[in-house]
Structures are given as structure tokens and as C-alpha cells.
Amino acid sequence: MITGETFLAIAAWSRELADDEFERARRGIVEKAYPRGAYLWHRGDRFDHWTGVSRGLVKVSTIAKSGKAMTFTGVRTGGWFGEGTMLKDEPRQYDVVALRDTRIALMNKATFAWLLDHSVGFNRFLVRQLNERLGQFMALVEYDRTLDAASRVARTLGWLYDPVLYPNPAPDLEITQEEIALLCGLSRQSTNEALKVLERRGVVQTDHGILTAPDPQRLLRFET
């Protein structure tokens, strides 16, 4: 069980809950640490917890029958995911791996179901969250077929600044070139060249594992 202070820090959506809902949600969450490279779960696993990233970065991906690897998204500190699987009560349809040492918040299925049945604030949050994820995945299909490396990197970074998924994101993002490459499905060399393009165009600034986007919306609109 986590404290109320921790709950507020790791879940911006908790501010939308009534007092009794907040307390019920808090009691239903525990935290677990995963080292870099560890799988939270594999595709096909039963994992009956809704999941948030308390601290760190994870990659949500899968491998098609053709053998091609596809990354759906990255989730950074403050992000929550997996609500679709919880709602459909099905095995996970993707792999999730920690890209760095990561601390995960796990809400049990009973608490998730109770909030779904009783909390208007929680349901409003879920609608916004699901709608935003749908938009991301539709864009993913488009850019996977049409965008060059720089534009692809820009879109991936832009999603990590999404104000719906990460309310009030700071302009400074702790992320390495290796992590960006893994999220984009690109080589380190291609990622490095793409970031140089973005820097020359004034879209981002990079410095020793810190990336700054003065105007994150430019990342989502960027095209070479």
C-alpha cells in the first residue's frame, strides 16, 4: 500500500477522485521495482493489475508473425497504461520491458473494477486516456509507413510530452539516445543523425541524457 502523498505524486488522475474514492484507490496500489532490461510481462501473460510508472521508462512493443518488431509507445514517469486489457479481461497483447531501472505502481483488478463502477472522475479520466491512445496508434500506423527517421523520432518524443497522458510535463525529459532508438525502432546511428536534424531546426536541445523541447507541439508537427 502506498501513502497518500505518493499516490498524488505518481497519479495526476487521483486529483479527480472524491475522498472515499481516493482512499479506496490508494489502498489498492502497491509498488514494485524492475531492473533495466527486465520484462514486466510478455505477450500472452495474464497480469491482473492496472499499471503506472512511478519512476523510470518502459517500452510497449510486440513482434509480428513475420518477425518484425514494432514498438507501440513508451511510457515514462507519471504514465498509466493497460486499461484496455483490464476492461476486456484478456491476456496481454504486447510485451513491456523496462528501458532503465524502473519502479512500477500496480493497482489490483478489484480496485480498478470498483472505481469503474463508482467513480465519475475515474471514468472521465479513462475516456480521455483511451481516446488519446487511439489517436497515437492511428498516427503510428501512418508514420511507420511514410515518415523518415527525423520525423519518426520527433513523433515518438512528442508523445512523451502528451499533456493528456502526462499533465503539465516539464520541458526537460530525462532520456538517452539508446532509449530513444529503442522506442523508435531505429539504430543508434540513425537516431543520432535524426536528433542532429531536430537540433539544427531548433525543435530540441540535447545535453548528457537530458532532452529539452521548448515547444513540444512542434515535435508532433515536424516533417523534414
C-alpha positions in Angstrom: 0.0 0.0 0.0 1.3 3.5 -0.8 0.9 6.7 1.1 -1.5 9.5 0.0 1.4 11.8 -0.8 3.0 9.1 -3.0 -0.3 8.5 -4.7 -0.7 12.2 -5.6 2.8 12.3 -6.9 2.6 9.2 -9.2 -1.0 9.6 -10.5 -2.3 13.0 -11.6 -5.7 11.5 -12.2 -6.1 10.9 -8.5 -6.9 14.6 -8.0 -10.2 13.9 -9.8 -11.4 11.4 -7.2 -13.7 12.0 -4.3 -12.1 11.5 -0.8 -13.6 7.9 -0.4 -12.5 7.0 -3.9 -9.0 8.3 -3.4 -8.6 6.2 -0.2 -10.0 3.1 -1.9 -7.7 3.6 -4.9 -4.6 4.2 -2.6 -5.2 1.0 -0.6 -5.4 -1.0 -3.9 -1.9 0.0 -5.1 1.5 -1.4 -4.4 4.9 -0.6 -6.0 7.5 -3.0 -7.4 11.0 -2.3 -8.8 12.3 -3.7 -12.0 15.9 -3.5 -13.2 16.9 -2.3 -16.7 16.1 -4.9 -19.3 13.5 -6.8 -17.2 10.2 -7.7 -18.7 7.1 -6.6 -16.7 5.2 -9.2 -18.8 5.3 -10.9 -22.1 2.5 -11.0 -24.7 0.0 -13.7 -23.7 0.6 -13.3 -20.0 -2.2 -12.9 -17.5 -1.4 -9.9 -15.4 -4.3 -8.6 -13.4 -3.1 -5.2 -12.5 -3.5 -1.8 -14.0 -0.1 -0.3 -14.3 1.6 3.1 -13.7 5.2 4.2 -14.0 6.2 5.7 -10.6 9.7 6.3 -11.8 11.6 5.3 -15.0 10.7 4.4 -18.6 9.2 1.3 -20.2 8.7 0.2 -23.8 5.4 -1.3 -25.0 6.0 -3.5 -28.1 5.3 -6.7 -29.9 6.8 -9.0 -32.6 4.6 -9.8 -35.6 4.3 -13.3 -37.1 6.7 -12.1 -39.8 9.3 -11.5 -37.2 9.2 -7.7 -37.4 9.4 -5.9 -34.1 7.0 -3.0 -33.6 7.1 -0.5 -30.7 3.7 0.9 -29.9 4.8 3.5 -27.4 7.0 4.4 -24.5 5.6 5.2 -21.0 7.6 7.5 -18.7 7.2 8.6 -15.1 3.6 9.5 -14.3 2.1 7.5 -17.2 -0.5 4.7 -16.7 -1.4 2.0 -19.2 -3.1 -1.4 -19.7 -6.7 -0.2 -19.0 -7.9 -1.8 -22.3 -6.7 -5.2 -21.2 -8.3 -4.7 -17.8 -11.6 -3.7 -19.4 -11.6 -6.7 -21.8 -10.3 -9.2 -19.2 -7.9 -10.8 -21.7 -4.2 -11.8 -21.8 -1.8 -9.0 -22.6 -1.4 -8.3 -26.3 2.1 -6.9 -26.1 5.4 -7.1 -24.3 6.5 -4.5 -21.7 10.2 -4.1 -20.9 12.0 -1.6 -18.6 14.5 0.5 -20.5 16.1 1.7 -17.3 15.8 0.8 -13.6 12.1 1.4 -13.1 9.5 1.5 -10.3 6.0 0.4 -11.2 2.7 1.1 -9.4 0.3 -1.8 -9.6 -3.5 -1.4 -9.0 -5.3 -4.7 -8.3 -8.2 -5.7 -10.5 -10.8 -5.5 -7.8 -9.9 -1.8 -7.1 -9.9 -1.0 -10.8 -13.4 -2.5 -11.2 -14.7 -0.7 -8.1 -13.5 2.7 -9.4 -15.0 1.9 -12.8 -18.4 1.2 -11.2 -18.4 4.0 -8.7 -16.2 7.0 -9.7 -17.3 9.5 -12.3 -13.9 11.2 -12.1 -12.1 8.0 -12.8 -14.4 7.2 -15.8 -13.8 10.6 -17.3 -10.1 10.1 -17.0 -10.3 6.7 -18.7 -12.3 8.1 -21.6 -9.6 10.8 -22.2 -6.8 8.3 -21.8 -8.3 5.8 -24.2 -9.1 8.4 -26.8 -5.6 9.8 -26.6 -4.0 6.3 -27.0 -6.3 5.6 -30.0 -5.1 8.8 -31.7 -1.5 7.8 -31.0 -1.9 4.3 -32.5 -3.6 5.7 -35.6 -0.7 8.1 -36.1 1.7 5.2 -35.5 0.3 3.3 -38.5 0.7 6.4 -40.7 4.2 7.3 -39.7 5.5 3.7 -39.8 4.8 3.8 -43.5 5.5 7.4 -44.5 7.9 9.3 -42.2 11.7 9.5 -42.4 13.9 8.9 -39.3 13.9 12.5 -38.0 10.1 12.8 -38.3 9.7 9.5 -36.6 11.9 10.4 -33.7 10.1 13.7 -33.4 6.7 12.0 -33.2 7.9 9.5 -30.6 9.3 12.2 -28.4 6.2 14.3 -28.8 4.1 11.6 -27.4 6.2 11.6 -24.2 5.2 15.2 -23.7 1.5 14.5 -24.3 -0.4 16.8 -21.9 -3.3 14.3 -21.5 -1.2 11.3 -20.6 1.3 13.4 -18.7 -0.4 16.5 -17.3 1.9 19.6 -17.1 5.0 17.9 -18.5 8.3 19.8 -17.8 10.3 20.8 -21.0 13.3 18.7 -19.8 13.0 15.0 -20.4 15.5 12.5 -19.0 16.2 10.1 -21.8 19.2 8.7 -23.6 19.9 8.2 -27.3 19.8 4.5 -26.7 16.4 4.7 -25.2 15.1 6.9 -28.0 16.4 4.4 -30.5 14.7 1.5 -28.8 11.4 3.4 -28.7 11.6 4.4 -32.3 12.8 1.0 -33.6 15.9 2.7 -35.2 19.6 2.1 -34.9 21.7 4.3 -32.6 23.4 5.9 -35.7 20.1 6.8 -37.4 18.8 8.2 -34.1 21.9 10.3 -33.6 21.5 11.7 -37.1 17.8 12.4 -36.6 18.4 14.2 -33.3 21.0 16.4 -35.1 18.4 17.4 -37.7 15.9 18.3 -34.9 18.6 20.3 -33.1 19.5 22.2 -36.2 15.9 23.1 -36.8 15.6 24.3 -33.2 13.0 21.7 -32.2 15.0 20.1 -29.4 18.2 20.5 -27.4 20.2 17.6 -26.0 22.8 17.5 -23.3 24.1 14.4 -21.4 20.9 12.4 -21.2 18.6 15.4 -21.0 16.4 16.4 -23.9 14.6 19.7 -23.9 11.7 20.6 -26.2 10.8 24.3 -25.8 7.6 23.7 -27.7 6.6 20.0 -27.6 3.8 20.6 -30.2 6.5 21.2 -32.8 7.6 17.7 -32.4 4.2 16.3 -33.4 4.1 18.6 -36.5 7.7 18.1 -37.6 8.4 17.0 -41.1 11.7 17.3 -43.0 
